[in-house]
Structure formats: C-alpha cells, structure tokens
Amino acid sequence: MVAVEIAKTRMTDSSDRILRVGIAGYGLAGRIFHSRLLLGAGFEVHGVLTNDATRIEQARRDFPAVTIAPNIEDLVSLPLDLVVIASANSVHAAQAIVALKAGIPVVIDKPMGRTLVETQAIIDVSSATGIPVTVFYNRRWDSDSLTIKRVLNEGLLGNIHRMDSRFERYRPSLTPGSWREHSSAEDGGGLLLDLQTHLLSTALNLFGPATLGYSNVKCIRGAADDDVVLVLNHSRGIDSYLSASSVVGSPGPRVRVLGSQGALIIHELDPQEDLLRKGEIPRGGMWNQPTNSRAFLHRGDEVMEIESENGNYAEFYTLVNGALQGRNLWPVLASDALEVAKIIDQARAVLLG
C-alpha cells in the first residue's frame, strides 16, 4: 500500500512539471534509444545506473546534471516518476521488481523477462503493488507496421492470408564483446529473445491471438541462437512467417503481406535507428524529417508504389507520458508481454526436444 500511495503522489504532482526518469543501463538501448526518445517526448533524464567508466562519462556529457547510481536501489531512491530498464536481459526482472516495489512505474526494454515465469513474476508484482509496468515494443511504430495497419484498414489487399516478416542480415563472424551474441539463452542471449520478440509482438498486434505452428531455432556460428524461424497461426486464419537471422547472405524484404487482391512489399527498415545513432532527437515527440520506408503494392506484373506512413518511436514515450498523467492507456499491455513470452518458451521447448 505504501508503494501505491507514493505512486498516487507522483501522479498528482506530475501535471505541472517535467517528468523525471531514471535509466538502468546506458549502452546501446539506454543511451541511443531510450534517452533520446525520452527527451523527445518531454521527459528529464534525472538518473542513470551504470558502473562502466566510459558510460558514466557519456551520461554526464549527455546530461550534465544527471545523478549516477551504482545499483538499482540507489537509482530508485531518487525522486523519479519513471524507471526504464535498459540493462542486460539477465537482470530485467530483478531490477524491475525493485522499482515496482519502490512505487515507481516501469518501462522494460524487450524482452520483459527471459521466460514466461520471469515475465509473470514481474506482472504479479505490478498487480500486487498497483504500480504499472510496460515493455518497449517500439517496432509497432516502425513505418512498415504503421503502413500495414493503414493498408489493412483500407482493404487494399482483400482477405489477408499470410505475412512474411524478417530481420535478416549477413554477419558470418561473431561480434567481439556482444553479450547478446555470446550469452546463452539462460543468460538472456540470442535472437529468439532479441529480434524475434519484436517480430512476435508486431504480428500479434496486427493480426491478433495466435498459436505457434512451427519453430526452428539454430546456433549457426557456435554461440547464441542466430537463426530463428517461427510460424504463427492466428485465430483469424492468417499465418505469420517470422525470420530473425544473422547468417542470411541474401536477406529477403522486410515485410511481405499477401491477400486475395494483391501483396504489400516493403524492402527496408525506416531511418529511425540511423537517426538515433547519429544523435538526432524527435523534439516535441515528432521527427523533423521523413521517416518512412518505401512501400509497393504488387498485383502480378503490376507494381505500384503507394504512400507509406512515417515511423515514430517517440510515440511510445508520448503515450507513457500521457499514461503517467492519466490522459491515456499505457502503450503496451502486460498481457501482450505474456503472450510473447509464452510463444518464446514454446519455441525454446521445441529446440530442447
């Protein structure tokens, strides 16, 4: 009950000031994605949890007034309205639970937990304390995802029966120092917990509930799983073929959606990640330049380029800001994280035989 009262006090005070956030982890996710999107959506980065000397220097350079915390307990002791867990997958659950018990709402970078049990444990604490938690499924705000939604609403493809969705690249050698590529599944490594999480989340968001129809999880380079193909059978009669791989010499198109009246093809990702890596910030929650992927409608030999939607990851944190102030729902429901975790566990079970 103490945590609930703390959260209510923060909510009461939040409408007339900039909301303060603490980020646990300041690597690629924390620094490049979360901190810049948070700034764009109007948050103040008040604290950063890291013990790495280089990242401490980066955080202080990025935010001169920031407080550096050596552990999650010190981070949640700061006057925060939100904690973002952007650390290694192995500590997502432990850090999120500490923040929730301290009465602070939490955003967790994907995956929420390494397993269904771990994900459920986080959500159980959120339910018991009354403190909200959500997960960063930012790919729902890619240009391709938003364009697919519009095309579906317009009925341009007729009755949909299949989607092919891919995050494929060609990296035949392991990246030195990459914990995701070298860590075991138990430690949170591999593409099943990384890029497949995005593919699953987006497919479920587009086409609704599904069961796992097929799973193939491979370790081609001898470390973490790096070639993962899943097939979802949605209750609406649509199948999603999802491929995440680091060893594809000829990557396929980013997405292909097939319907009775044609196909939607989008070949490449939108430029948002590149912009964030360059230090760009979507000020006011919007990019000041186009962030769309080119989209094409195919009907046999007839190919026509169509208007595509601008991607906007900052919308996730704009919605988080609004949720904290009682204006809207949280952008991703806890039930969505549970569905993704359940399918990942099932895919892992197939691998283990």
N, C-alpha and C positions, 0 to 999 in steps of 0.2 A: 504493500500500500504506500510505503514511503516513496518508492520509485514513481508511482502514478501521480502522487502529489507534486513531486519535483517536475515531472513532465507537464502537468497542467500549469504550473507556474511559468515554465518556459513558454508554453503556448500563449498564455495571457500576455506575456511581455513581448512576443515576437512581432506583433503587427506594426510597431512603431520604430523598429530598428533593423539593422542588417543582421542576418542570422549568422552565428558563429559555428564553424565546423572544425573538427579535428580529423586528420587523415592518418590512419595507421598504415605505414608503408609508403616510401617515397621513391619507388623505382618507376618502371615504365607506366604501370597502371596509375599509381598515386600522383606522380608528377605530370606526366604527359597528358593523360586523360582526365582524371578526376579534378585536379587542382584548377585546370584551365576551364573546364566546363562549369565548375562551381563558381568561379569568378564571373563567367559569362552570365550565369543565372542569378547573380546578385548576392552570393554568399561571401563571408570573410573567412579566409583560412587562418584560424587562430592558433592551432596547434598541429604539430607533426610528430609522429612516433617513428624514430629511426635511430639506430646506433652506428650507422655507417658514416664515416667521416666525410666522404665525398657527398653523400646525400644530405648530410647536415649543412654543409657549405651551400649546396644548391638550394635547399629550403630557405636558408637565411638570405641568400641572394634574391630569390623569388619573392619572399615576404619578409622584409627586414624586421618587422615587429613580431614574428612568429615565435611561439614557445616550443622548444624541442623537448619531447618527452622520451625517456629511455625505456618505458614499458607502458602497457595498456592501462594499468592502474593510475599512473601519473597523468596519462592523457585524459582519462575520464574525470579526473579531479579538476580539470579546467572548466570554466564557465562556457559550456558548449550547448548548442541546440541540435547538433547532428554529429554522429561519428561515421566516417567512411572507412570500411575495412578494405584496404588495397594491398594487403600483405600476402605472403605465400599462402597457398591453399591449405597447408597443413595447420595453420593457426586461425583460420577464418572463424570456426565455431567457438573456440576458446575466447578470442578477443571480442566477438560479437556478444557473447553471453555476459561478459564483464560489463560491456557498455549498456546492455539492456537492463541488467540488474542495478546499474547506477542511474537508471531513469532517463537515458538518452536514446532517442530514435537512431536507427542504424540503417545505412546502405552498405551492402556487401558486394564487392566485385564478384563476378561469376567465377566458379560455381559457388552457390551459397555454402554448401558443405560438400565434402568428398564423397559422401554416401547418403543414402536415404535416411539412415539412422541419425547421422550427424545433422542433416538438414532439419529433420523433425525435432531434434533436441533444441535447435535454435528457435524454431517456431513455437515450441512448447513454452520456452521461457518468455517469448514475446507475448503469448496468450496469457500466461500466469501473471505477468507484471503489468499488462495493458500498454506496453511500450511498442510502437510499430517497428517492423523490420521489412526491408525490401531488398531486391537484388538487381544489380546493374546489367540488365539485358539491353544494352544500348543499341544493338543491331536492329531492334524493332524500329529505330529511327534512321536507318540507312535509307538512301534514296531508293534502292531496289525494293525494300519492304514497303515503303510508303507508296511507290508506284504500283506494285502488285495490288495493294488494297484498293487503290483508285480504279484500276483496270477491272478488278472483280466487281466493284460496285457499279461500274458502267456496263458490265455484261459483255465486254468486247470479245471474250473468248468462248462464250456459250457455257456449256456444262464442263467444269474442270474435272479432270480425272487423274492428273499427275503433276508433281513439281519435282524438278531436279535442282538441288541447291548445293553449292560447293564452296569450300575454302581450300583450294588446292594450290600448291606451289612446288618448286623444284629446288630442294636443298639436300643433295645427296650426302653431305657431310654434316655431322652434328655441330651445333654452335657452342663453342667453348664458353663455359660459365653460365649457360642457360639451365636453370633449375627445372624448368618445365620439360626440357628435352632429356635431362639426365635422371630425374627423380622417378621413383616407382609410383604406381597408381596409389599405393597406400600412403605415400608422402605427398600426393596431390599432383603428380606429373602426368604428362601425356595429353594427346589431342582429344581423347574422349571427354576429359574434364575441361578442356580448353575450348577449342573452336567448335566441337560438336555441341557443347552447351548452347552456344549461340544459334546453331542450326536448328536444334530441337526447340528452343524457345520460340523462334520465329515461325517455324512450321506449325506449332501448336496454336500460336497467336493468330495465324492466318486461317487455319482450317479446322481448329477445334480439337477435341479429345481424340486420342489415337492409342493403338496398341503397337508394340514392337513386333514387326513381322519378320525382320532379318537383321542379323548383326555379324559383322566381321571386323575384329579388332586385331591389328598386326603390329609387330615391332620390327620393321624392315632394317633399321640401322643398328639394331642391337641394344637400344637403350629404352626409353619410354615409348609407349604406343604412338606410332607416327603415321598410320594409315588405317582410317576408321570409316567404314561404310555402314549406315543404318537405313532401314526402310520402315517407315511408319505407315500403318493402315488406319486412316482416320475414319471415324464413325459416319462421316458424310459420304464415304465411298471414294475418297481421294487418297492417293498414295504419295508420300514424300520420300524421295531418294536423296539421302544426305551423305555427302562425302567430305571428310576433312583429312587432308594428306599433305605430307612434306616431301613426298617422293613421286610426284607426277611430272614426268618430262614434258607433257603437253596438257596443261590444265584446261578443263572444259569451261564453258561460260559460267559466270557467277550464278545465274539462275535461268531456268527454262520452265515455264508454266504452260502445260498443254491442256487445251479444251476442245470441245466439239467444233468450234468455229475458228480455231487458229492457235497460235503459240506466241507467248511473250518471251523474248530473249533479251537479257541484259548481260553484257560480256564482262564488265569490270566493276570493281568497287567504286563508290564515290570518293571524292578527295578529302573527306573529313579527317581521317587519321593522318594523312600527309600534312594537312594544315596544322593540326595539333602538334605534330613533331617539329614543325617549323616555329612553334611558339605563338601561333595565332590563337586568338580568343574570340568566341562568338558573343561579343558585347551586347548587352540587353537581351540575351537569350537567342540571338539570331546571327547567322553569318552575313558578312557584308559582301559576299560574292557567291556565284552559283556553286552549289554543292550537289549537283545531280549527276547520275550516270545516264549514258545514252541508252534508250530503250527502243526495241524494234518489234513490230507485230508481223508475224510470218503466217501466210496462208498459201502453203505450197511454194510456187515460184514467185509469188507476190510478197514483197518485203517493203514495209513502210515504217519509217522512223516516227515515233509518237512522242508527245510531250511527257517528260518524266518529272517526278517530284524532287524538290531539294531536300537532301538529308539534313537532320538537325539533332545531334546527340544532346545538345543543351536543353532540349525539350524535356528530357528525363528529369534534370535538376530543376527546371522551371516548375514541373509538376510536384517534385519533392518539396520545393519551397512553398507552393500553394497548399500541399497537404499538411505541412507543419503549421500553417496559419488557418487551417480549417476551410479552405476555399474549394478543395477538390479531393478526390481519392488519390491514394498512392499509385504511382505509375505501373508497378508490377505487383500482383497479388502474391501472398505467401503460397497459395495453392498452386500457382504456376511453377514456383521453385520446386515444390514437392513432386509435381508431375514430371519435370525434367530429371530430378534425382532418381525417381522410380525407374525411368527408362534407362538411365545410365547404369544403375545397379543391374537391371536385367541384361543389358549388353555385356557387362562385365561377367555376369554369371555364365553366359554363353561361351565367353572366352575361357573361363576356368573349367568348363565342361561339367 
